[in-house]
């Protein structure tokens, strides 16, 4: 590959036609331009020293050029700048390079502190762009150390040992501005040969956000384009390695059903034995065989080339998912042993003091007359077959809007609780009975939330949106329980169960036995024997699963999100965690994610909308709903 006239003409032709450009350059460099954009990031590898990792600082941008050999790219840059400036009126080139940390003297706390120097010849014209870049770079932190940022007016914007990318007369003729960004290489050792990957990713994420905001400000101030959000400056082109990683992670995720693997298959028998022995002996649970090789799956998991992904947002999402799958595979290896709990706590968390206080307060304020609650539960119920008919009708409703929906309803004998969703299908316990007044709320919970987000995730380009991003359970369950309240179908008995699960998880983590937890629920909180057994079984299954605390934790977190004016739309793109909302919104602005095909039926009801606005406007908490009689 040569940077000759034909090569340059092909690049300019692609720019004029608004076609994506991704071409290799001599020496291992590359030019990558997603589409017509008024900026280009450039990195030139220095000749005098190793500089491992620095080129990755530009890889996340929608328009970049890397020079890893000694080739001259001036003619190519001039052609790109001239072509783009004719489209936008002005063009911006930002060159990144490394600076020795000594260049920042004593202004940083340590040689491990992030530090940057912005270099410019035209501070007046680029004042808003430079200030925006500085403001966002100052937000970069690494190991709780804050960044130091300098602004320098330079006669020559270039690394110390290299000439400027373009001469001043060329810049003027092409209506092009040149900025330099010197970076303290805290992600390298002193020789520049050894990479510190964690530090690099920390710097990379901060630099990527700073650059996009600067490009946004430049576009608004000096070009004819009118972007409405800085994320619109990001990449839209998804490279092949991203699809390969997504497919590989989904294949491993789909190879096992974690919840089914940790759910006992002999719950009814265990209940009979536990009752016969006077609730004094821990029941013996049996589990499904594990039809997969865990070490082999882990090897495959870490063979996935996530490190080759250039887009920092996608790399972050996929890295988190790999860590979660690793934890779950370890937990399945440790199933039915004490070590299972030690994997569950990092995966799903312990019970925080504030959450425990909320749960205990709920149990104090909600009615706890055992006989009345159990009488209510037994009155006017539907069996599994009837409930399945209602579920099939609900799925049929959503299929009228999205015929590609492929969920099914199954009645099974191996389900510990009344109903659950797995892999987009709805499983109902053969022995379950459901209060008729709770049927609609349960359908909104399971189908209108869990299956809906699964189906919406399937409609997205990435499979992770339907298998679930890392830590999605908490947000999912929070939305699902919210749907029960907004549809008017949540009961005091249901809230008591959610609070009791938190208490049970807390007791598990504090070392209480199965029998002690059962007795606490039965004797102190006056749950019926079967209800107390079911709650305790869910929490102690597998060796100790702390997941059941996420229902109440997710609901509390969702109320806080609503109080802060959070939008509901991003929550239904797929199965995501609260921390992913900004990343999902960014991918939507970048037009990588599609508009989801389904919207929850429960959010269309007038009463639901009124309850939602009440939560927002009056800043109601779950305790307010209980204490003020909303439930």
C-alpha positions as CSV (number, residue, x, y, z in Angstrom):
1,X,0.0,0.0,0.0
2,X,1.4,3.4,-1.1
3,X,0.2,6.9,-0.4
4,X,0.3,7.9,-4.0
5,X,-2.1,10.0,-6.2
6,X,-4.5,7.1,-6.8
7,X,-4.7,6.3,-3.0
8,X,-5.4,10.0,-2.2
9,X,-8.0,10.3,-5.0
10,X,-9.8,7.3,-3.7
11,X,-9.9,8.7,-0.2
12,X,-11.2,12.1,-1.4
13,X,-13.8,10.4,-3.6
14,X,-15.1,8.4,-0.7
15,X,-15.3,11.5,1.4
16,X,-17.3,13.3,-1.3
17,X,-19.7,10.4,-1.5
18,X,-19.9,10.2,2.3
19,X,-18.6,6.6,2.3
20,X,-16.8,5.0,5.3
21,X,-13.0,4.9,4.9
22,X,-10.8,2.3,6.6
23,X,-7.5,1.8,4.8
24,X,-4.1,0.6,5.9
25,X,-1.1,2.8,5.5
26,X,2.5,1.9,5.1
27,X,4.3,0.8,8.2
28,X,1.1,-0.4,9.9
29,X,-0.7,2.9,10.2
30,X,-4.4,3.4,9.2
31,X,-6.8,6.1,8.1
32,X,-10.3,5.6,9.5
33,X,-13.1,8.1,8.6
34,X,-16.7,7.0,9.5
35,X,-18.4,9.7,7.4
36,X,-18.1,13.4,6.6
37,X,-16.8,15.0,9.8
38,X,-15.1,18.3,10.4
39,X,-12.2,16.9,12.4
40,X,-9.4,14.3,12.2
41,X,-7.3,12.9,15.1
42,X,-3.7,12.1,14.2
43,X,-1.0,10.1,16.0
44,X,2.6,9.7,14.7
45,X,4.9,7.2,16.4
46,X,8.1,8.9,17.5
47,X,11.4,7.6,16.1
48,X,13.6,8.2,19.2
49,X,11.7,6.1,21.8
50,X,9.2,3.3,22.2
51,X,5.6,4.6,22.8
52,X,3.4,1.6,23.5
53,X,-0.3,2.2,23.8
54,X,-0.5,5.8,22.8
55,X,-2.0,5.1,19.3
56,X,-5.0,3.6,21.1
57,X,-5.9,7.1,22.4
58,X,-7.2,8.0,18.9
59,X,-8.7,4.6,18.0
60,X,-12.0,5.5,19.6
61,X,-12.6,8.5,17.4
62,X,-14.8,8.5,14.3
63,X,-12.0,10.1,12.2
64,X,-8.4,9.3,12.8
65,X,-5.1,8.7,11.1
66,X,-2.1,6.8,12.6
67,X,1.4,6.9,11.3
68,X,3.4,4.0,12.8
69,X,6.2,4.1,10.2
70,X,8.2,7.0,8.8
71,X,5.9,7.8,5.8
72,X,5.0,11.3,4.9
73,X,1.3,11.9,5.1
74,X,1.2,15.6,4.4
75,X,-0.3,15.2,0.9
76,X,-3.0,12.9,2.2
77,X,-3.8,15.2,5.1
78,X,-3.9,18.2,2.8
79,X,-6.4,16.5,0.5
80,X,-8.6,15.4,3.5
81,X,-8.5,18.8,5.0
82,X,-9.3,20.6,1.7
83,X,-12.2,18.2,0.9
84,X,-13.7,18.4,4.4
85,X,-13.4,22.2,4.7
86,X,-15.3,22.6,1.5
87,X,-18.1,20.6,3.1
88,X,-18.0,22.2,6.5
89,X,-16.4,25.6,6.0
90,X,-13.6,24.8,8.5
91,X,-11.7,21.7,9.5
92,X,-9.8,20.7,12.7
93,X,-6.8,18.4,13.1
94,X,-5.8,17.3,16.6
95,X,-2.5,15.6,16.9
96,X,-1.7,13.5,20.1
97,X,1.7,12.7,21.4
98,X,3.4,11.8,24.7
99,X,5.3,14.2,26.9
100,X,7.7,13.3,29.6
101,X,6.1,13.7,33.0
102,X,9.0,16.0,34.0
103,X,7.4,18.6,31.6
104,X,4.8,19.2,34.2
105,X,7.4,19.9,36.9
106,X,5.8,19.8,40.4
107,X,2.3,20.6,39.2
108,X,1.0,17.0,39.6
109,X,0.7,15.0,42.8
110,X,2.7,12.2,41.5
111,X,4.2,10.8,38.3
112,X,1.2,8.6,38.2
113,X,-1.2,11.5,38.0
114,X,-2.9,12.2,34.6
115,X,-1.6,15.3,32.9
116,X,-2.2,17.0,29.6
117,X,-0.9,20.0,27.6
118,X,-3.0,21.6,24.9
119,X,-0.9,23.4,22.2
120,X,-2.4,25.9,19.8
121,X,-1.2,28.7,17.4
122,X,-4.7,30.3,17.1
123,X,-6.1,30.6,20.7
124,X,-8.6,33.3,19.7
125,X,-10.4,31.4,16.9
126,X,-10.3,28.1,18.9
127,X,-11.0,29.7,22.3
128,X,-14.3,27.8,22.9
129,X,-12.9,24.6,21.5
130,X,-9.7,24.7,23.7
131,X,-11.7,25.7,26.8
132,X,-14.1,22.8,26.3
133,X,-11.2,20.4,25.8
134,X,-9.5,21.7,29.0
135,X,-12.7,21.5,31.0
136,X,-13.3,17.8,30.1
137,X,-9.7,16.8,30.5
138,X,-9.7,18.2,34.0
139,X,-12.4,15.7,34.8
140,X,-10.1,12.8,34.0
141,X,-9.1,10.8,37.1
142,X,-6.9,7.8,37.6
143,X,-6.7,5.9,40.9
144,X,-8.5,8.9,42.5
145,X,-5.8,11.3,41.2
146,X,-7.1,14.3,39.3
147,X,-5.7,15.5,36.0
148,X,-3.6,18.6,35.6
149,X,-4.1,20.5,32.3
150,X,-1.9,23.2,30.7
151,X,-2.7,25.4,27.8
152,X,0.3,26.6,25.8
153,X,0.5,28.9,22.8
154,X,3.0,27.4,20.5
155,X,4.8,28.6,17.4
156,X,4.9,25.1,16.1
157,X,2.2,22.6,16.9
158,X,4.0,19.3,16.7
159,X,6.0,16.8,18.9
160,X,9.5,18.0,19.7
161,X,11.3,15.7,17.2
162,X,8.8,15.9,14.3
163,X,7.8,18.7,11.9
164,X,4.3,20.1,11.8
165,X,1.7,18.0,10.0
166,X,1.0,20.8,7.6
167,X,2.6,24.1,6.8
168,X,0.9,27.3,7.9
169,X,0.1,28.4,4.3
170,X,-1.6,25.0,3.6
171,X,-3.6,25.3,6.9
172,X,-4.8,28.8,5.9
173,X,-5.6,27.8,2.3
174,X,-7.6,24.8,3.5
175,X,-9.4,26.7,6.3
176,X,-7.9,24.2,8.7
177,X,-6.9,24.6,12.4
178,X,-4.3,22.5,14.2
179,X,-4.3,21.6,17.8
180,X,-1.8,19.5,19.7
181,X,-2.5,17.4,22.8
182,X,0.5,16.3,24.8
183,X,-0.2,13.4,27.2
184,X,1.8,12.3,30.2
185,X,2.3,8.6,29.5
186,X,1.2,7.3,32.9
187,X,0.2,4.0,31.1
188,X,3.8,3.2,30.3
189,X,7.0,2.4,32.2
190,X,9.9,4.9,31.8
191,X,11.2,3.2,28.7
192,X,7.9,3.3,26.9
193,X,8.1,-0.4,26.2
194,X,5.9,-1.9,29.0
195,X,2.2,-1.1,28.9
196,X,-0.1,-0.7,32.0
197,X,-3.4,-1.7,30.4
198,X,-5.7,-0.6,33.2
199,X,-4.1,2.8,33.3
200,X,-4.3,3.1,29.5
201,X,-8.1,2.3,29.5
202,X,-8.7,4.9,32.3
203,X,-6.9,7.6,30.3
204,X,-8.4,6.5,27.1
205,X,-12.0,6.8,28.3
206,X,-11.4,10.3,29.6
207,X,-9.6,11.5,26.5
208,X,-12.3,10.1,24.2
209,X,-15.1,12.0,26.0
210,X,-13.0,15.2,26.1
211,X,-12.2,15.0,22.4
212,X,-15.9,14.4,21.4
213,X,-17.0,17.4,23.5
214,X,-14.3,19.6,21.9
215,X,-15.3,18.4,18.4
216,X,-18.9,19.2,19.2
217,X,-18.0,22.7,20.3
218,X,-15.8,23.3,17.2
219,X,-18.7,22.1,15.0
220,X,-21.2,24.4,16.6
221,X,-18.8,27.4,16.6
222,X,-17.0,27.2,13.3
223,X,-18.9,24.9,10.8
224,X,-22.2,24.8,9.1
225,X,-23.2,21.5,10.9
226,X,-25.6,21.7,13.9
227,X,-25.1,18.6,16.0
228,X,-27.5,18.4,19.0
229,X,-25.3,16.3,21.3
230,X,-21.6,15.7,21.7
231,X,-22.0,11.9,21.3
232,X,-23.0,12.5,17.7
233,X,-19.3,13.1,17.1
234,X,-18.7,9.5,17.9
235,X,-18.2,6.5,15.8
236,X,-21.0,4.8,13.8
237,X,-18.9,2.3,11.9
238,X,-18.7,-1.0,13.8
239,X,-15.7,-3.1,12.8
240,X,-15.7,-6.9,12.3
241,X,-14.0,-7.6,15.6
242,X,-16.9,-6.1,17.5
243,X,-19.4,-8.5,15.9
244,X,-17.0,-11.4,16.5
245,X,-16.7,-10.5,20.2
246,X,-20.5,-10.0,20.6
247,X,-21.2,-13.4,19.0
248,X,-18.6,-15.2,21.0
249,X,-19.8,-13.7,24.3
250,X,-23.5,-14.5,23.5
251,X,-22.6,-18.1,22.5
252,X,-21.0,-18.6,25.9
253,X,-23.9,-16.8,27.7
254,X,-26.5,-18.9,25.8
255,X,-24.6,-22.2,26.6
256,X,-25.9,-22.3,30.2
257,X,-28.9,-20.9,32.1
258,X,-27.5,-19.7,35.4
259,X,-30.7,-19.4,37.3
260,X,-32.0,-22.8,36.2
261,X,-28.6,-24.4,37.1
262,X,-28.8,-23.0,40.7
263,X,-32.5,-23.7,41.2
264,X,-33.3,-27.0,43.1
265,X,-35.3,-29.6,41.1
266,X,-36.7,-31.3,44.3
267,X,-38.3,-28.3,46.0
268,X,-41.6,-30.0,46.8
269,X,-39.9,-33.1,48.2
270,X,-37.5,-30.9,50.2
271,X,-40.4,-29.0,51.7
272,X,-42.1,-32.2,52.8
273,X,-39.0,-33.5,54.4
274,X,-38.3,-30.2,56.1
275,X,-41.8,-30.0,57.5
276,X,-41.8,-33.7,58.7
277,X,-38.6,-33.1,60.6
278,X,-40.1,-30.1,62.5
279,X,-38.3,-27.4,60.6
280,X,-35.1,-28.4,62.4
281,X,-32.8,-29.8,59.7
282,X,-31.5,-28.1,56.6
283,X,-33.2,-29.7,53.6
284,X,-31.1,-31.5,51.0
285,X,-31.5,-29.9,47.6
286,X,-30.7,-31.5,44.3
287,X,-29.7,-29.7,41.1
288,X,-29.6,-30.3,37.4
289,X,-26.4,-31.8,35.9
290,X,-24.0,-29.3,34.4
291,X,-23.9,-30.3,30.7
292,X,-20.9,-28.1,29.9
293,X,-17.1,-28.1,30.6
294,X,-16.5,-25.0,32.9
295,X,-12.7,-24.8,32.4
296,X,-13.1,-25.1,28.6
297,X,-15.7,-22.4,28.6
298,X,-13.4,-20.1,30.6
299,X,-10.6,-20.7,28.2
300,X,-12.9,-19.8,25.3
301,X,-14.1,-16.7,27.3
302,X,-10.6,-15.3,27.6
303,X,-9.7,-16.2,24.0
304,X,-12.3,-13.6,22.9
305,X,-10.2,-10.6,21.5
306,X,-11.9,-7.8,23.4
307,X,-8.6,-5.9,23.5
308,X,-8.8,-5.4,19.8
309,X,-12.0,-3.4,19.9
310,X,-11.2,0.3,19.1
311,X,-14.4,1.8,20.4
312,X,-13.9,2.5,24.2
313,X,-17.6,2.4,25.0
314,X,-18.2,-1.0,23.4
315,X,-14.9,-2.3,24.8
316,X,-16.1,-1.3,28.3
317,X,-19.5,-3.0,27.9
318,X,-18.0,-6.2,26.6
319,X,-15.2,-6.3,29.2
320,X,-17.8,-6.0,32.0
321,X,-19.8,-8.9,30.5
322,X,-16.7,-11.1,30.3
323,X,-16.0,-10.5,34.0
324,X,-19.6,-11.3,34.9
325,X,-19.6,-14.5,32.9
326,X,-16.3,-15.5,34.5
327,X,-17.9,-15.0,38.0
328,X,-21.0,-17.0,37.1
329,X,-19.0,-19.9,35.7
330,X,-16.9,-19.9,38.9
331,X,-20.1,-20.0,40.9
332,X,-21.5,-22.9,38.9
333,X,-18.2,-24.7,39.6
334,X,-18.7,-24.0,43.3
335,X,-22.4,-24.8,43.3
336,X,-23.7,-26.4,46.6
337,X,-20.5,-25.5,48.4
338,X,-19.6,-22.7,50.8
339,X,-17.5,-21.0,48.1
340,X,-20.7,-20.3,46.1
341,X,-21.6,-17.5,48.4
342,X,-18.2,-15.9,48.0
343,X,-18.9,-15.6,44.3
344,X,-22.5,-14.4,44.8
345,X,-21.5,-11.4,46.8
346,X,-19.3,-9.8,44.1
347,X,-21.9,-10.6,41.5
348,X,-25.0,-9.4,43.3
349,X,-23.8,-7.6,46.4
350,X,-24.5,-7.8,50.1
351,X,-27.3,-5.9,51.8
352,X,-26.4,-2.3,52.6
353,X,-27.4,-0.8,56.0
354,X,-29.8,1.6,54.3
355,X,-31.5,-1.1,52.3
356,X,-31.8,-3.3,55.4
357,X,-33.4,-0.4,57.4
358,X,-35.9,0.1,54.5
359,X,-36.8,-3.6,54.5
360,X,-37.2,-3.8,58.2
361,X,-39.4,-0.6,58.3
362,X,-41.5,-2.1,55.5
363,X,-42.1,-5.2,57.5
364,X,-43.0,-3.2,60.6
365,X,-45.5,-1.0,58.7
366,X,-47.1,-3.6,56.5
367,X,-49.8,-5.9,58.0
368,X,-48.4,-9.1,59.3
369,X,-51.4,-11.0,60.6
370,X,-50.5,-14.4,59.3
371,X,-54.0,-15.8,59.0
372,X,-55.4,-12.7,57.1
373,X,-52.6,-12.6,54.6
374,X,-52.8,-16.3,53.9
375,X,-56.6,-16.1,53.6
376,X,-56.2,-13.4,51.1
377,X,-53.7,-15.4,49.1
378,X,-56.1,-18.4,49.0
379,X,-59.1,-16.5,47.9
380,X,-60.1,-16.4,44.2
381,X,-56.9,-17.9,42.6
382,X,-56.1,-19.2,39.2
383,X,-54.1,-22.4,38.6
384,X,-51.1,-22.8,36.3
385,X,-53.1,-23.7,33.2
386,X,-55.4,-20.7,33.5
387,X,-52.5,-18.4,34.2
388,X,-50.7,-19.8,31.1
389,X,-53.8,-18.8,29.0
390,X,-53.6,-15.2,30.3
391,X,-49.8,-15.2,29.6
392,X,-50.4,-16.4,26.0
393,X,-52.9,-13.6,25.5
394,X,-50.4,-11.0,26.7
395,X,-47.7,-12.3,24.4
396,X,-50.2,-12.3,21.5
397,X,-50.9,-8.6,22.3
398,X,-47.2,-7.7,21.9
399,X,-47.0,-9.8,18.8
400,X,-49.5,-7.6,17.1
401,X,-46.9,-4.8,17.3
402,X,-43.9,-7.0,16.6
403,X,-44.7,-10.3,14.9
404,X,-41.0,-11.4,15.2
405,X,-41.5,-11.9,18.9
406,X,-40.7,-15.5,19.6
407,X,-41.5,-16.1,23.3
408,X,-43.4,-19.1,24.5
409,X,-45.2,-20.1,27.7
410,X,-44.4,-23.4,29.4
411,X,-45.8,-25.2,32.5
412,X,-42.9,-27.0,34.3
413,X,-42.4,-29.1,37.3
414,X,-38.9,-27.9,38.1
415,X,-39.6,-24.2,39.1
416,X,-39.0,-23.2,42.7
417,X,-41.4,-20.2,42.7
418,X,-44.6,-19.4,40.9
419,X,-43.2,-18.2,37.6
420,X,-40.0,-17.0,35.9
421,X,-38.6,-15.9,32.6
422,X,-35.6,-17.7,31.1
423,X,-34.2,-17.0,27.7
424,X,-37.2,-15.0,26.6
425,X,-39.7,-17.8,27.5
426,X,-42.2,-17.8,30.4
427,X,-42.0,-20.8,32.8
428,X,-44.9,-21.5,35.2
429,X,-44.7,-23.9,38.1
430,X,-47.1,-26.8,37.7
431,X,-48.3,-26.5,41.3
432,X,-48.6,-22.8,41.5
433,X,-51.8,-20.8,42.1
434,X,-52.0,-17.1,41.6
435,X,-54.3,-14.6,43.2
436,X,-56.7,-13.4,40.4
437,X,-56.3,-9.8,41.4
438,X,-52.6,-10.1,41.0
439,X,-52.6,-11.7,37.5
440,X,-52.3,-8.5,35.5
441,X,-49.5,-7.2,37.7
442,X,-47.6,-10.5,37.3
443,X,-48.0,-10.4,33.6
444,X,-46.7,-6.8,33.4
445,X,-43.7,-7.9,35.6
446,X,-42.7,-11.0,33.7
447,X,-43.9,-10.3,30.1
448,X,-44.3,-6.5,30.0
449,X,-40.8,-6.1,31.5
450,X,-38.5,-9.2,31.3
451,X,-39.8,-10.6,28.0
452,X,-40.3,-7.2,26.5
453,X,-36.7,-6.1,27.2
454,X,-35.4,-9.5,26.0
455,X,-37.4,-9.0,22.7
456,X,-36.2,-5.4,22.3
457,X,-32.7,-6.5,22.9
458,X,-33.0,-9.1,20.2
459,X,-33.9,-6.3,17.8
460,X,-30.7,-4.5,18.5
461,X,-27.5,-5.1,16.5
462,X,-25.6,-6.5,19.6
463,X,-26.7,-9.7,21.2
464,X,-25.6,-8.5,24.7
465,X,-28.8,-6.4,24.8
466,X,-31.0,-9.5,25.0
467,X,-28.7,-11.8,27.0
468,X,-28.1,-8.9,29.4
469,X,-25.3,-6.4,30.1
470,X,-23.3,-7.0,33.2
471,X,-25.3,-6.4,36.4
472,X,-28.7,-6.0,34.6
473,X,-30.7,-7.9,37.2
474,X,-31.1,-5.0,39.6
475,X,-32.5,-2.5,37.1
476,X,-34.7,-5.2,35.5
477,X,-36.3,-6.2,38.8
478,X,-36.7,-2.6,39.8
479,X,-38.6,-1.9,36.6
480,X,-40.7,-5.0,36.9
481,X,-41.8,-4.2,40.5
482,X,-42.5,-0.6,39.5
483,X,-44.8,-2.0,36.7
484,X,-46.7,-3.9,39.4
485,X,-47.3,-0.7,41.4
486,X,-48.1,1.6,38.4
487,X,-50.7,-0.9,37.1
488,X,-52.3,-0.9,40.5
489,X,-51.6,-4.6,41.1
490,X,-48.9,-4.6,43.8
491,X,-50.1,-5.9,47.1
492,X,-48.9,-5.4,50.7
493,X,-48.2,-9.1,50.9
494,X,-46.0,-8.8,47.7
495,X,-44.0,-5.9,49.3
496,X,-43.6,-7.9,52.5
497,X,-42.0,-10.7,50.4
498,X,-39.6,-8.3,48.8
499,X,-38.6,-6.9,52.1
500,X,-38.3,-10.4,53.6
501,X,-35.9,-11.4,50.8
502,X,-33.6,-8.6,51.8
503,X,-33.7,-9.7,55.5
504,X,-33.0,-13.3,54.4
505,X,-30.0,-12.3,52.2
506,X,-28.6,-10.2,55.1
507,X,-28.9,-13.2,57.5
508,X,-27.2,-15.4,54.9
509,X,-24.3,-13.1,54.6
510,X,-24.0,-12.8,58.4
511,X,-23.7,-16.5,58.7
512,X,-27.2,-17.6,59.8
513,X,-28.3,-21.1,58.9
514,X,-31.2,-22.2,56.8
515,X,-33.2,-23.1,59.9
516,X,-32.4,-19.8,61.7
517,X,-33.5,-17.7,58.7
518,X,-36.7,-19.7,58.3
519,X,-37.5,-19.3,62.0
520,X,-36.8,-15.5,61.8
521,X,-39.3,-15.1,58.9
522,X,-41.9,-17.4,60.4
523,X,-41.7,-16.5,64.1
524,X,-40.7,-12.8,64.1
525,X,-42.2,-11.6,60.8
526,X,-45.1,-14.1,60.9
527,X,-44.8,-15.5,57.4
528,X,-46.6,-18.8,56.9
529,X,-44.5,-21.9,57.0
530,X,-44.5,-22.5,53.2
531,X,-43.9,-18.8,52.4
532,X,-41.0,-18.7,54.8
533,X,-39.6,-21.9,53.3
534,X,-39.9,-20.6,49.8
535,X,-38.1,-17.3,50.6
536,X,-35.4,-19.1,52.5
537,X,-34.9,-21.6,49.7
538,X,-34.5,-18.9,47.1
539,X,-31.8,-17.2,49.1
540,X,-29.9,-20.4,50.2
541,X,-30.1,-22.2,46.8
542,X,-26.8,-23.1,45.2
543,X,-24.9,-22.5,48.4
544,X,-26.2,-18.9,49.0
545,X,-27.5,-16.6,46.3
546,X,-27.7,-12.9,47.2
547,X,-29.6,-12.0,44.0
548,X,-33.0,-11.7,45.8
549,X,-31.9,-8.4,47.4
550,X,-31.9,-6.8,44.0
551,X,-35.7,-6.6,43.8
552,X,-36.0,-4.0,46.5
553,X,-32.6,-2.4,45.9
554,X,-33.5,-2.0,42.2
555,X,-36.9,-0.4,43.1
556,X,-35.3,2.0,45.5
557,X,-32.7,3.0,43.0
558,X,-35.3,3.4,40.3
559,X,-37.3,5.8,42.5
560,X,-34.1,7.9,43.0
561,X,-33.6,7.8,39.2
562,X,-37.1,9.1,38.6
563,X,-36.7,11.8,41.2
564,X,-33.7,13.1,39.3
565,X,-35.8,13.3,36.1
566,X,-34.4,10.2,34.5
567,X,-36.1,9.1,31.3
568,X,-37.8,5.7,31.0
569,X,-37.1,5.2,27.3
570,X,-33.5,4.0,27.6
571,X,-34.5,1.4,30.2
572,X,-36.4,-0.6,27.6
573,X,-33.7,-0.8,24.9
574,X,-32.7,-4.2,26.3
575,X,-31.4,-5.7,29.6
576,X,-29.1,-3.0,31.1
577,X,-27.9,-1.8,34.4
578,X,-28.3,1.7,35.8
579,X,-24.6,2.5,35.1
580,X,-25.2,1.7,31.4
581,X,-27.8,4.4,30.9
582,X,-25.3,7.1,29.7
583,X,-23.6,4.5,27.5
584,X,-26.9,3.4,26.0
585,X,-27.9,7.0,25.3
586,X,-24.5,7.7,23.7
587,X,-24.9,4.7,21.4
588,X,-28.4,5.9,20.5
589,X,-27.0,9.4,19.6
590,X,-24.4,7.7,17.5
591,X,-27.1,5.8,15.7
592,X,-25.6,2.4,16.6
593,X,-28.6,1.3,18.6
594,X,-32.1,1.2,17.1
595,X,-35.4,2.4,18.4
596,X,-36.9,-0.5,20.3
597,X,-39.9,-2.1,18.6
598,X,-42.0,-2.6,21.8
599,X,-43.2,-0.3,24.5
600,X,-44.8,-1.6,27.8
601,X,-48.6,-1.8,27.8
602,X,-48.6,-0.9,31.4
603,X,-47.1,2.5,30.7
604,X,-49.9,3.4,28.3
605,X,-52.6,3.3,31.0
606,X,-53.8,6.6,32.3
607,X,-53.7,5.5,35.9
608,X,-50.1,4.3,35.5
609,X,-49.1,7.6,34.0
610,X,-50.7,9.5,36.9
611,X,-48.9,7.3,39.5
612,X,-45.6,7.8,37.7
613,X,-46.0,11.6,37.7
614,X,-46.9,11.5,41.4
615,X,-43.7,9.7,42.2
616,X,-41.7,12.2,40.2
617,X,-43.4,15.4,41.3
618,X,-43.9,14.5,45.0
619,X,-40.6,12.7,45.2
620,X,-42.3,9.7,46.8
621,X,-40.2,6.8,48.1
622,X,-41.4,3.2,48.6
623,X,-41.8,3.9,52.3
624,X,-43.9,7.0,51.4
625,X,-46.2,4.8,49.3
626,X,-46.7,2.5,52.3
627,X,-46.9,5.0,55.1
628,X,-49.2,7.5,53.2
629,X,-51.6,4.8,52.1
630,X,-50.8,4.7,48.3
631,X,-50.7,0.9,48.6
